[in-house]
Amino acid sequence: MSLKTKLLETIVQVMPDRQPDKLIQQQNTYIGQPISRVDGPLKVTGGAIFSAEYQLDNICFAALAYSTIAKGKITRLDTSRALAAAGVLAVITHENSPKLAKPPLFHADGNGRGAAAGSVPVLQGPDIYWNGQPIALVVADTQEAAEHAAALVTAEYERAEAHTAFEAGKQHAKTPAAILTEPAEVTVGDAEKELQKSAYYIDNLYHTPYYNHNALEPHSSIATFEEDGKLVVFDSTQHVNGVRGTLAIVFGLKPDRVQVCGPFVGGGFGGKGSVWLNTLLCVLAARQVGRPVKLALSREGVFRLVGGRAATEQRVALGADADGHLRAIIHE
């Protein structure tokens, strides 16, 4: 018997009116036993290959130029210096990008497809929706050349008022049809009425701030179209099937003509559980230049392009009778 098991038994024994959990007595079980992660040895020895580390022949590299305003419209975009820079193969903007099918909102159709930023066009028009929105996608022979050229892109804007205050945004809040395929509202009985009748109750608002997942491995993708037109993508994702289905929709491909590989993920915490615009842009670049393309976001790029955990305001109310039995539970 391990020291941990003995300690648990001791704790249970000193708790009044408590019976020991039968699971504590079980042997030959995974509970309470040290188990190595399947990917652990390869990760700690450097043997794991992450999405940005795959080596493909004739690969080129992509970098992004970002908007510097939070809301408005591009009135002038100058890419001439970027196009003239050494090693540059293409500069893709809303002015020359092919039209792409709009991805569904993440999980809206119940099968995991869709982009987390599904309502935002990808280099499809001059409108700016957030500070850091990509305004140009530069493809070059080297990473350094791509980043240098992206820094040469300049833009002029017509600014509009950005609404960023949480309190102001609440006035326009909408109840979605579903949340991750589940009903947005579930009601059993009259909880408000029972709460008012309760002998004891708590009714509070709780707030959580915005979080960026900030995984050790930044988001990165490598995309290539094989000779027969099949799309192969190496992506830092926790949801390969969702990425596959979304790419098929956006680029007009049959799902069986899309292969997404993501054997190792260097941290995700949910931030790699949906499709972000960088993956779509990587595939767009590969289609435009006809070569494999790598788009690896910098840490700055992750904060600009990848969403996180939204700020929340939650009402939690519990009501109980004089004997402590719950009569009402409200969470909204």
N, C-alpha and C positions, 0 to 999 in steps of 0.2 A: 504494500500500500504506500502510495507516494505521500510526501509531506503535505502537499496541497490537499489531498483527499482527507488526511487525518485532521487538518485544520478545519475543513468544511464540516466534518462530522462533529468536531468540538463545538463549533459555532451553533450548529443545529441543536445540539444537546442542551445548551444553556438557554435556548429560546423557549419560553413557556408555551405549553399547549401546541407544540409543533412536532410533527412526525418527520423523521429523516426522509429525504427524497430518495426514492428507490434507485434513481439513476446514479446516486453517489456510490451505491453498493455494487453496481454492475461492473463486471470485468470484461476484458476483450472488447472494449468500445472505444470509439474515437473521442468521446467526451473526456476532457481533462488530460488528453495525451498530446505530446508535441508531434506535430505533423509538418513535414517540409512542404513548401509550395512546389508545385510541379515546375514552375519557371525559376525558382529560387537559385539553384546552382548555376545555371547559365547567366543569370543576371549578375550575381556577385563575382563571377570569374571573368566577366567581359565577353562571354560567348554568345549572348543574346544579340540578335540583329534587329534594330528598330527601323521604323519606316524610312527615316532619312538616310539610312546607312546602306541601302541596297545599291549595288553597282550595276548600271545598265550601259551598254555601248551607246555612244553618240549622245549621251545625256546633256541637256542644257539646264539652265537655272532661271528661276523667276523671282522677282521682287516687286513690292507694291509701293505705290505712292498714295498717300492718304489725304483726305480732306482736312482742312484746318478750321472749319466752322461746324457748328452743331446742327444747323438747319438752314436751308436755302436752295440755291440753284447755281450751277456752274454757268458763267456767262462767257468765259474764255478759257481755253485749255491749250497750252503750248507744249508740245512734245518734240519740237524740232531738235533741240539740243540733245535730248535723250536718244533720238533716232540716229543722230550723227556720232554718238559715242562709240568707242571701239568695242567690238564684240557683240553689239546689240543685234538681235535677230528680229524682234518685233516689239511694238508698244501698242497695247490693246486698251482702248478707252470706250466710252459709250458712243463715240463718234464712228468707230469702225468695227465694233464687236458684232458678231452675228446674234440674231435674236434667239433667246433661249426660252424653253418652256418654263413656266413658273413652278417651282417645287411646292408641294403641299406643305402646310404647317406640320411640324413634328407630331407624329402619332395621330393626326387628324383622321386618317382613314382606318385606324385600328390595326395596321400591320407593321408599324415601326418606321415606315418611310416618312420622308419629309425633312425639311431643314428647320433648324431652330429659328433662323431668320427668314422663314419662308415667305413673308409678306414683303421683303425688301428685294428689289431688282438687283441683279449683279451686272454692273457696267451696262445697264440697259437704258439709261436716260440721265439727264443733267441734274436731277433732283438729289439733294443731300438730306439724309435722315439722321445722321449722328456724326459727331466729331471723331474722325478716324476711319470713315467710310472709304474704301478703296476707290480711287478715281483713275488709276492707271495701273496696268499689269505689264511689267517689263520682262522680256525674255532675252537672255544673253548666253554667251559661251561659258562664262564663269560666274560664280556667285558674286564676286567683287564687282565685275562689270555690270551685272544686273542692279546691284544696290547703288552703284555710282550713278547709273543712268536714271534710276527712279528718283534720286535726289535732284535731278535736273528738270524734272517735270514741274511746271508752274501753272497755277490756276487763279482766275479771278471769279468772285462770287457775288451774287445778289443775296444778301442775308435776309433771313426771316426770323421771327421770334421763336426761340426754342423753349419748350415747356419741359422742365426737368425737375420741378418740385413735386415730391410725392403727394403732399396734401392737395395741391391743385389737380393732380392727375386723378385723384379719387372721385372727383366730380364727374368724370367721364368713364368711370369703371363699367365694364360690361361682364355679364355672366356668360361664359363660353358654353357651347352646346355640350362639351365633354372635356374632361381633364385626363389626358393619357388614356383615352377610350372609356373611362369610367364616368358615370353621371356627375355633373358638376354640383348638384344638390341632392341630398338624401334626407328625407324627413319622415320620422316615425312619431305619431302622436303630436301633441301640442306642448313642445318643450318650454316655450316662453310661459305658458300658463302654469305648468308644473314648477317652473323655477320660482315664480311669484308665491306659490303655495308652500315652498320648501321651508323647513325650520331653520336650516343652515344653507348658506349659499356663498359662492364666490363668483364675481363677474368682472373680468378685467380685460383690458387691451394689452397685447404684447407686440413688441416691434423687434424686427431683426434687420440689420443693415445689408447692403449689397456685399457679396463676396465674389472674388475671382478665385477659381480653383487652383490656379498657379502650380500646376504639376511640374515635376522636375523636367520631364521631356516636353518641350514646346510642340505645338501642333505642326505636323509636317505631312506632306504627301509626295508621292512620285506617281506620275501617270504616263502611260504609253499605249498607243494603238498598234496592235500587231498587224501583220500584212493582210490578214483576212478581215480586218476591221474590228476585231474584238478589243475591248477596253480592259486593261489591267491596271489596277491602282494599288499601291502600297500606302496604307494610311494609318496614322496613329489614332485608332478609334476603338471604342468599346462596343461597337454595334455594326459589324461588317455587313450584315444583311440589310440593315436600314440604309447604309451608305450605298450599297449596290442598287437597291430599289429606287432611291432618289436620283442617282446618276442616270439610271435608265430613263426616268421620266424627263429630266432636264435636257438630256442630249438625244432624246428620241431613239433610244436603243431598246432592243428586247432584253429582258433581265438575264437571259442565258448568254448574252453577249457581253456581259460585264462581270469581271472577277475582282473582288476586293480582298486584299491580304493584310492582316494585322495580327501576326502571331504574338507580338510582345507590345505592351503599352507601359511607358515609363510614368505611370501615375495618371489618373483621370478624375476620380472622385465625382463622376457624372459629367464633367466638362468635356469628355470625349464620347458621351453617350448619344449624341445627335450629330447631324451634319451641319458643319459651319461653312461659310463662304469660301474659305481658303481651299477646300477640297474641290469645289466646283470651279474655282478659278484655275487651279492646277490642270484640271482636265481640259478646260477651255484653251489654255496655253498650248497643251500638247496637240490638240486638234488643229490649232492655227499654224503652228510651226512644223508639224509633221515629224516631230522627234520626241523622245522621252523628256519630260520636264520634272524637275524637283522644285517644290515650293515649301520651304521650311520657314515658319514664322520665327522672328526674333521674339525676345521676351516682350518688347514694346508691341510687336504685332499681335501677340496673344491678348494683351490688354485692350488693344484697339478693335480687334476683329472677332474675338471669341467672347460669348456671353458668360455670365456666371449665375450665381444664385441671386435672384431679384430681392430687393427690399420688400418686406412684408409687414402688414398690420393684421393681427389675428385677434378675434374676440373668443375667449374661452370662458365658459360659464358652467358651473356644476352646482346642482341643488340636491340636498339630502333631507330625509325626514329626521325626526328626533332620535331614531335608532341608528342613524348612519347609513341607511339604504339610499342609494342614488335614485332620484326621481327625474332629474333632467340633466342632459349633456348637450351643450351647444358649442360648436366650433365653426366659426365663419370668418 
